[in-house]
Amino acid sequence: MQVITSMARVLSLIRTQPFLALLGRRTMSLDRGAREVFAAAVEGVQPDIVIRQSLERQGNSMVVAGICNGKFPLRNNVHVVGFGKAVLGMATEAEKILGEHLVGGVISVPHGIQQTLRQHGKHHLLLKERSHIQVMEGAQHNLPDADSLKAAECIARLANALTEDDLLLVLISGGGSALLPAPVSPMTLQEKLDITRKLAAAGATIQELNTVRRAFSVLKGGGLAQCAHPAQVVALILSDVIGDPLDLIASGPTVRGPIYRDEVLAVLECYGLLDSAPASVKDVLAGLGSRQGVEIDEAGRVLNVVIGSNSIALQHASRRALELGYRPIVLSPGVCGDVRSVSRLYSLLAHFACSRGENTSKLAAEVMKLGPEVGVEAGDLRRVMQILEHDRTQGQGITCVLAGGEPTVELIGNGRGGRNQELALRVGLELRDLQPLVDSPVFLSGGTDGQDGPTEAAGAVTDAGLYKDAQKQQLDMLSFLKNNDSFTFFTRLSGGRNLVVPGLTCTNVMDVHVLLIPCSAK
């Protein structure tokens, strides 16, 4: 309901505003405008905000907004568990809303997060001294460890002690998998880590990794909901996975997931890990049986709701773009694939929008051909190009193309930087032939978690003048790209002015891409 209402408001504004006059306003540079649109996307998925927008107390009931069966009786019966990088802020807001009805809880959060929040002045995301929720820190360097294992054991004990009169509120965000390790006996945590690391190093897909994780975990793949039965379970989820698949976010601890021994064996055999696996792994596999599923009572006893996602962030970005006088259009929240293909997509869209018409058919064909490589549906590409073509014929205004997702980078060098900075650098290189134009397109790529690779930057802003600026400073863009050294490039270019450095964002719904195209650039 919240998502539908927000988008309806944006569409209503678009329909009712005198658009040509609205789009004609130029009150700030496009660089600053792109940054403001990105900031709005991040602000819209803050942990306390998403809880406040999705959870409310109505008398003696807890209501999950927008869910027809989302009303639950309150009688001092709510217990909270959570795991992930953003759940501390989520839990803090939930306790404010539920008050005395929240009687206890345990959350597993990253090592040092409380001190980090204090240092950055984010006190509103910290629990009060007399909170009923116990905070346990672990998973240093985003890896399961003894501390996160201890937290998982405490969460399992809490869930196992619940009755049918209890309500378990589960808070989940990105990073939750590492913060909820509970290997099936007799497997040790180290043995489970070794298996998953070897699979990842061998190139296993996220689906294959998840298949193995669920088989070897007590709490994942619906295990937590099983432990809590017969209590009512309500999971509020901040998604960091393309498409928001509930079984993949933190490996789906509240999502019924069948575990098939044959599938697990096939994955291990495919990557040559079965023969070398320790005896404990084989014991766990033998105990699975040929077809075993996690049994969860689905008769209204488990409710999973995504309350924050890349799509929701893009809706907030759209509203800010509209306020700035831009025409917003969302391409897709599921952009993926190699950054080279993704950068080519944005370059083609910019050239299509700025073309005088002689090459539009050829450019459109290239865009459509590229769609499957970058995870964008053909219908979405056609829709965006129709709007770009319409705006081009109007001859004024600024179109704001918004997208999100999680592209990938092939690491062939040893430089510093992440996928967002490299994507921005590649787009700048692709746009170099538009450089002579007075108002050329501006592109921003930023990670909503505030950090892009091993740097303090979340991403970068670029435009068609980047290539010429680099030449003036004798910076070879191709050399930096070959070394995956985008951060060093942007740092040397005008003292890092192009970098996006938002600081601690306290959230993560993947990346946001902003492409601002002035129609006067044709």
Secondary structure as UniProt FT lines:
FT   HELIX           2..16
FT   HELIX           19..24
FT   HELIX           30..43
FT   TURN            44..45
FT   HELIX           47..54
FT   STRAND          55..58
FT   TURN            59..60
FT   STRAND          61..64
FT   TURN            65..66
FT   TURN            68..69
FT   STRAND          71..73
FT   STRAND          78..83
FT   TURN            85..86
FT   HELIX           87..98
FT   HELIX           99..101
FT   STRAND          102..110
FT   TURN            111..112
FT   HELIX           113..119
FT   TURN            120..121
FT   HELIX           123..125
FT   TURN            129..130
FT   STRAND          133..138
FT   HELIX           140..142
FT   HELIX           146..160
FT   TURN            164..165
FT   STRAND          167..172
FT   TURN            174..179
FT   TURN            185..186
FT   HELIX           189..201
FT   TURN            202..203
FT   HELIX           206..215
FT   TURN            220..222
FT   HELIX           223..228
FT   TURN            229..230
FT   STRAND          232..238
FT   TURN            242..243
FT   TURN            246..248
FT   HELIX           249..251
FT   TURN            253..254
FT   STRAND          258..259
FT   HELIX           261..270
FT   TURN            271..272
FT   TURN            274..276
FT   HELIX           279..288
FT   STRAND          292..293
FT   STRAND          302..308
FT   HELIX           310..323
FT   TURN            324..325
FT   STRAND          327..335
FT   HELIX           339..354
FT   HELIX           360..374
FT   HELIX           378..394
FT   STRAND          398..405
FT   HELIX           419..430
FT   HELIX           432..434
FT   TURN            435..436
FT   STRAND          442..447
FT   TURN            448..449
FT   STRAND          459..463
FT   TURN            464..465
FT   HELIX           466..472
FT   TURN            473..474
FT   HELIX           477..482
FT   TURN            483..484
FT   HELIX           486..492
FT   HELIX           493..496
FT   TURN            497..498
FT   STRAND          499..500
FT   STRAND          511..518
FT   HELIX           519..521
//
